[in-house]
Amino acid sequence: MPETVVAQLESPDDGMRTKGGTLRLRIHRIEGSKTAIALRDDDTASPGALLQATLLPGEQSYAALLSIDGKGGVTRHVPEQGDSSVAVREELDAPHSFQLDASPGSERFLLVTSSRPFALREAETVLRHVGERGVPLRTGWSFQSLRIVKPESRP
């Protein structure tokens, strides 16, 4: 069993920031053939919007990018297949754009990074518990979370 630490994750409304303040995740909404609009935490995008994720290299070289929709469905963006994180040595675009579905609520993206490879099933467990207090996490992991709000779900 991996060594764990209990983390006090921020609420989904507050989002989480990358440890050390280094931006490692970019999400753009693709509009037309040449327009990409950078999205920030709690920005709005309609169902059907096309999103593109980019990972940036940083201090920790292994990463996984996952998202969860309002129904609890998890999507793997980087890597799309396999069961282990990937090495990120240079800027890396997710292999496919992602189209927001019409599920209720928001879409939360979670970038997990570490100095060592890790199992995606562990990252998926963390994603399912974002916003809860006392979630057990592997020592040495860093996170960045970005929530995209669908207009009909904004309070």
C-alpha positions in Angstrom: 0.0 0.0 0.0 1.5 3.4 -0.9 2.4 5.9 1.8 -0.5 8.4 2.2 -1.1 11.7 3.8 -4.5 13.2 4.7 -5.1 16.4 2.7 -7.6 19.1 3.3 -8.9 19.6 -0.2 -10.6 22.9 -0.9 -14.3 22.9 -1.8 -15.2 22.4 -5.5 -16.4 26.0 -5.7 -13.0 27.2 -4.6 -11.0 24.9 -6.9 -7.5 23.6 -6.1 -4.3 25.2 -7.1 -1.0 23.5 -8.1 1.4 23.1 -5.2 4.1 25.7 -5.6 1.9 27.9 -7.8 3.3 26.5 -11.1 0.5 26.4 -13.8 0.6 23.0 -15.4 -2.8 22.7 -17.1 -4.4 24.8 -19.8 -8.0 24.3 -21.1 -9.1 26.1 -24.2 -12.6 26.3 -25.7 -12.2 25.9 -29.5 -14.4 28.3 -31.5 -14.3 28.2 -35.2 -11.2 26.9 -37.0 -8.7 29.4 -35.5 -10.0 30.7 -32.2 -9.0 29.1 -28.8 -10.3 30.9 -25.7 -8.4 30.1 -22.5 -10.7 29.0 -19.7 -10.2 29.5 -16.0 -11.7 27.9 -12.9 -15.5 28.4 -12.9 -15.7 29.7 -16.4 -18.8 28.8 -18.4 -19.0 26.5 -21.5 -22.2 25.2 -23.0 -22.9 21.5 -23.7 -21.4 20.7 -27.1 -18.5 23.1 -26.6 -15.2 21.7 -27.8 -12.4 21.8 -25.3 -8.6 21.2 -25.7 -6.3 20.4 -22.8 -2.6 21.1 -22.7 -0.1 19.9 -20.1 3.0 22.0 -19.4 6.2 20.6 -18.0 7.2 21.4 -14.5 9.1 20.2 -11.5 7.2 16.9 -11.4 7.5 15.0 -14.6 4.7 12.4 -14.4 1.1 13.3 -14.9 -2.5 12.2 -15.6 -5.4 14.4 -16.6 -8.9 13.2 -15.8 -12.3 14.8 -15.8 -15.6 14.0 -14.1 -19.1 15.1 -15.2 -22.2 15.9 -13.2 -23.3 12.2 -13.4 -20.0 10.9 -12.0 -18.7 9.7 -15.3 -14.9 9.8 -15.5 -13.0 10.5 -18.7 -9.2 9.9 -19.1 -7.6 12.6 -21.3 -3.9 12.0 -20.7 -3.2 9.2 -21.0 -6.4 8.0 -22.7 -5.4 4.3 -22.4 -3.2 2.2 -20.1 -3.1 2.2 -16.3 -0.2 4.5 -15.5 0.7 8.2 -15.6 2.8 9.6 -18.5 6.1 11.4 -18.5 5.7 15.1 -19.5 9.0 16.5 -20.6 7.7 19.2 -23.0 4.3 20.8 -23.7 1.8 18.0 -24.4 -1.6 18.4 -25.9 -4.3 15.8 -25.0 -4.5 13.6 -28.1 -8.2 14.5 -28.7 -10.4 17.5 -28.0 -13.2 16.9 -25.6 -16.8 17.8 -26.3 -18.9 18.8 -23.2 -22.0 16.6 -22.9 -25.4 17.6 -21.6 -25.1 15.9 -18.3 -26.2 18.2 -15.5 -23.8 20.2 -13.4 -20.2 21.0 -14.2 -17.2 19.2 -15.6 -14.2 19.1 -13.3 -10.7 18.5 -14.7 -8.0 17.2 -12.4 -4.3 17.2 -13.2 -2.3 14.9 -10.9 1.5 15.2 -11.0 4.3 13.4 -9.2 8.0 12.8 -9.5 7.3 9.1 -10.0 4.9 7.1 -12.1 1.6 6.3 -10.5 -1.5 4.2 -11.1 -4.5 5.9 -12.8 -7.0 4.1 -10.6 -5.5 6.0 -7.6 -5.9 9.3 -9.4 -9.5 8.4 -10.3 -10.3 7.8 -6.7 -9.0 11.2 -5.8 -11.1 12.8 -8.6 -14.2 11.2 -7.3 -13.6 12.7 -3.8 -12.6 16.3 -4.8 -14.1 18.7 -2.3 -14.3 16.2 0.6 -12.2 16.8 3.7 -9.6 14.2 4.7 -9.1 12.5 1.4 -6.1 10.1 1.6 -3.5 11.0 -1.0 -0.1 9.7 -2.0 2.8 11.6 -0.6 4.5 13.7 -3.2 1.5 14.2 -5.4 0.4 17.7 -6.6 -2.9 18.7 -8.1 -4.5 21.3 -10.2 -8.3 21.3 -10.6 -10.3 23.3 -13.1 -14.1 23.4 -13.1 -16.1 24.3 -16.2 -19.7 25.3 -15.4 -22.5 24.6 -17.8 -24.8 27.6 -18.0 -27.9 25.8 -16.8 -26.0 24.6 -13.7 -24.8 28.1 -12.5 -26.6 29.2 -9.3 
